[in-house]
Amino acid sequence: MWPFRLTSRGENEWTSVVFGMQTVRVARVGHAAGARPVLRAWDCYPREGADLDILKRLHGARRLGGGPCALLLPHGQYQLQQIEAPEVPAAELREAVRWKLKDSVDFPIEDAGVDCLPPVVGGRANQIYAVAASRGVLSSWVRLFQDARAPLAAIDVPELAQRNIAALFEDADRGLALLAFDGGVGRLTFSRGGELYFVRHIDVSPDELVAEADSAMRERVLLDVQRTLDNVDRGYGGIPIARLLVSPPPGAANFVDYLRENLYQPVEALDLGQRIDLAGAPLLATPAGQGPALLAIGAALRGVTAST
């Protein structure tokens, strides 16, 4: 069974592939010690025709680069859960987590793909995040890349791609909240020291936030964010939140102002250009245009540590 490799980092350049409902997004990020990560390539293609044909064209046109490639599983094709860490040696942790998830997933756990993240200093005692996906889901993606002769080296999930982005913006010994929107979901992550310690999903589409008249939707999102911030503050008192970064959907830049006016935490618009060299992608020069590229860039940041 294909491993997730959720926590493995260390390559100097990764390419990511993100299959959305209507588009396929590809990003390639490189880095050198002591330097900012560099976005070497970014493309967004319509998802038209068979996925195999799309992937073959990308690979044939050298859009996947020459290094390792990471696939980001679509939302709904995996389960991410926070569980109590089994008290076993590190070498046995993944298998112990597998059986701990046995009764909480809707597919046979025996041959599922399972991985977990290390506990976060200052987080809830003995709590870790575990992710699982069915053999059928993983095998279908692996076969797709094999048939296209594309270099798949890792399978990741959106929450950790967003965590990789947040790691670049963290302040020392402080937690960072990052709110972003993709497809039909808002994703609010909390990280510290380059590790994810809490995530909240908000059922809202980017289009719903763009509509000026839909003040009720914005208010609902605001209340959800505020309650989550309060819950995290109570449950993770050892990790003070420095600020909330927001990546608004295109056309909803004023949503950041709306949150800033109604939350007591500092709120800022996420600008990837502050931490990543985006010179090769003029379309991503401003925060307003960066939202569609966020997850692809985050998935390609696997080779970058939190201290970069």
Secondary structure as the mmCIF struct_conf table of DSSP 4:
data_model
#
loop_
_struct_conf.conf_type_id
_struct_conf.id
_struct_conf.beg_label_comp_id
_struct_conf.beg_label_asym_id
_struct_conf.beg_label_seq_id
_struct_conf.end_label_comp_id
_struct_conf.end_label_asym_id
_struct_conf.end_label_seq_id
BEND BEND1 THR A 7 THR A 7
BEND BEND2 ASN A 12 ASN A 12
STRN STRN1 GLU A 13 PHE A 19
BEND BEND3 MET A 21 GLN A 22
STRN STRN2 THR A 23 GLY A 30
TURN_TY1_P TURN_TY1_P1 ALA A 33 GLY A 34
BEND BEND4 ALA A 35 ALA A 35
STRN STRN3 VAL A 38 PRO A 46
BEND BEND5 GLY A 49 GLY A 49
HELX_RH_AL_P HELX_RH_AL_P1 ASP A 51 GLY A 60
TURN_TY1_P TURN_TY1_P2 ALA A 61 LEU A 64
BEND BEND6 GLY A 66 GLY A 67
STRN STRN4 CYS A 69 LEU A 72
HELX_LH_PP_P HELX_LH_PP_P1 LEU A 73 PRO A 74
TURN_TY1_P TURN_TY1_P3 HIS A 75 GLY A 76
BEND BEND7 GLN A 77 TYR A 78
STRN STRN5 GLN A 79 GLU A 84
HELX_LH_PP_P HELX_LH_PP_P2 ALA A 85 PRO A 86
BEND BEND8 VAL A 88 VAL A 88
HELX_RH_3T_P HELX_RH_3T_P1 ALA A 90 GLU A 92
HELX_RH_AL_P HELX_RH_AL_P2 LEU A 93 LYS A 100
BEND BEND9 LEU A 101 LEU A 101
TURN_TY1_P TURN_TY1_P4 LYS A 102 SER A 104
BEND BEND10 VAL A 105 PHE A 107
BEND BEND11 ILE A 109 ILE A 109
TURN_TY1_P TURN_TY1_P5 GLU A 110 ASP A 111
BEND BEND12 ALA A 112 ALA A 112
STRN STRN6 GLY A 113 CYS A 116
HELX_LH_PP_P HELX_LH_PP_P3 PRO A 118 VAL A 120
TURN_TY1_P TURN_TY1_P6 VAL A 121 GLY A 122
BEND BEND13 GLY A 123 ARG A 124
TURN_TY1_P TURN_TY1_P7 ALA A 125 ASN A 126
STRN STRN7 GLN A 127 ALA A 133
HELX_RH_AL_P HELX_RH_AL_P3 ARG A 135 ASP A 147
TURN_TY1_P TURN_TY1_P8 ALA A 148 ARG A 149
STRN STRN8 LEU A 152 ASP A 156
HELX_RH_AL_P HELX_RH_AL_P4 PRO A 158 ALA A 167
TURN_TY1_P TURN_TY1_P9 LEU A 168 PHE A 169
HELX_LH_PP_P HELX_LH_PP_P4 GLU A 170 ASP A 171
TURN_TY1_P TURN_TY1_P10 ALA A 172 ASP A 173
STRN STRN9 GLY A 175 ASP A 182
TURN_TY1_P TURN_TY1_P11 GLY A 183 GLY A 184
STRN STRN10 VAL A 185 ARG A 192
TURN_TY1_P TURN_TY1_P12 GLY A 193 GLY A 194
STRN STRN11 GLU A 195 ILE A 202
HELX_RH_AL_P HELX_RH_AL_P5 PRO A 206 VAL A 210
TURN_TY1_P TURN_TY1_P13 GLU A 212 ALA A 213
HELX_RH_AL_P HELX_RH_AL_P6 SER A 215 GLY A 235
TURN_TY1_P TURN_TY1_P14 TYR A 236 GLY A 238
BEND BEND14 ILE A 239 ILE A 239
STRN STRN12 ILE A 241 SER A 247
HELX_LH_PP_P HELX_LH_PP_P5 PRO A 248 PRO A 249
TURN_TY1_P TURN_TY1_P15 PRO A 250 GLY A 251
TURN_TY1_P TURN_TY1_P16 ALA A 253 ALA A 253
HELX_RH_AL_P HELX_RH_AL_P7 ASN A 254 ASN A 262
BEND BEND15 TYR A 264 GLN A 265
STRN STRN13 VAL A 267 ALA A 269
HELX_RH_3T_P HELX_RH_3T_P2 LEU A 272 GLN A 274
TURN_TY1_P TURN_TY1_P17 ARG A 275 ARG A 275
BEND BEND16 ILE A 276 ILE A 276
STRN STRN14 ASP A 277 ASP A 277
TURN_TY1_P TURN_TY1_P18 ALA A 279 GLY A 280
HELX_RH_3T_P HELX_RH_3T_P3 PRO A 282 LEU A 284
BEND BEND17 ALA A 285 THR A 286
HELX_RH_3T_P HELX_RH_3T_P4 PRO A 287 GLY A 289
TURN_TY1_P TURN_TY1_P19 GLN A 290 GLN A 290
HELX_RH_3T_P HELX_RH_3T_P5 GLY A 291 ALA A 293
HELX_RH_AL_P HELX_RH_AL_P8 LEU A 294 ALA A 299
HELX_RH_3T_P HELX_RH_3T_P6 ALA A 300 GLY A 303
TURN_TY1_P TURN_TY1_P20 ALA A 306 SER A 307
#
